[in-house]
Amino acid sequence: MQCGGEVVATLNVTLKRRGNHQFNKLLTMKLLTLEDYELAGQTFWPKYWYVAKELGEDAKPEDILKVMEAVGAVALRLALEEKDGPFGFNKKKDEEEQEISDDT
């Protein structure tokens, strides 16, 4: 049985408000199935092993996870920058002309 992320998020918010961290953690773990872990692992492990390879054989798991977090933040920022575009009055003239020709 799959549990929607919405339910988990709602439970997490409710429990955090009550300050019951251990119960929150236990409940979240019980809601996750093996299939959920397998799906998450498909995206997590390639990134983990990429960073581990870059850091070398002596890298500790803690160091790998810290670097993954830092690289992930940079990757997210770059991905968001690529998707951002000019809006409203900041559009380039070529884009405005293309929109006008599309409308007619």
VENKA-V133365 format. One line per field, one symbol per residue. phi: phi as a letter, one per 30 degrees, with the letter a starting at -180 (. if undefined). A space follows every 10 residues. Layout:
phi=???
This chain:
phi=.ccddddddd ddddddddic dddedddddd ddcedddddd ddcddededd dddddjdddd eddddddedd dddddddddd ddddbdbhdd dddedddddd dddc
